[in-house]
Amino acid sequence: MSSLNKVILVGNLGKDPEIRNTQDGKSMADLSIATSESWKDKQTGERQTRTEWHRVVVFNEGLVNVLGQYASKGTKLLVEGSLQTRKWTDKQGVQKYSTEVVLKGYNANVVLLGDKGAGQQPTNEQGQTFAEHAQDVLDDEVPF
């Protein structure tokens, strides 16, 4: 049996995407995504929240272009990639490790789920939002 390295996160951008070029001139993006979970503390009854920050690196140029145009701090998005741990030695000679979600190739995916404060959704040629179009498709008679 083979193994699978796949990560799916749904969260909010903590800052605008950092777009830059690699040494070979290709576009890449660094993202900082926050995911949160909340629960009610059994002892105090108070609502508790824990936020995790995730480093995401995007090497897929099409996704980098979309992120550069449409994503900004606070944007809710879904990212799909794989975990990768890098190892390096700092200036003091100490070995450091960093684990990131890496999006590259055809296994990478980004879905913009909303923009903080945005009231409009993208529409198709008929002026329908994605949700309206999906409802029309679901309302069609099923031929079986």
Buried (B, 14 or more C-beta within 10 A) or exposed (E): EEEEEEBEBEBBBBEBBEBEEEEEEEBBBBBBBBEEEEEEEEEEEEEEEEEEEBEBBBBBEEBBEBBBEBBBEBBBBBBBBBEBEEEEEEEEEEEEEEEBBBBBEEEBEBEBEEBEEEEEEEEEEEEBEEEBEEEEEEEEEEEE
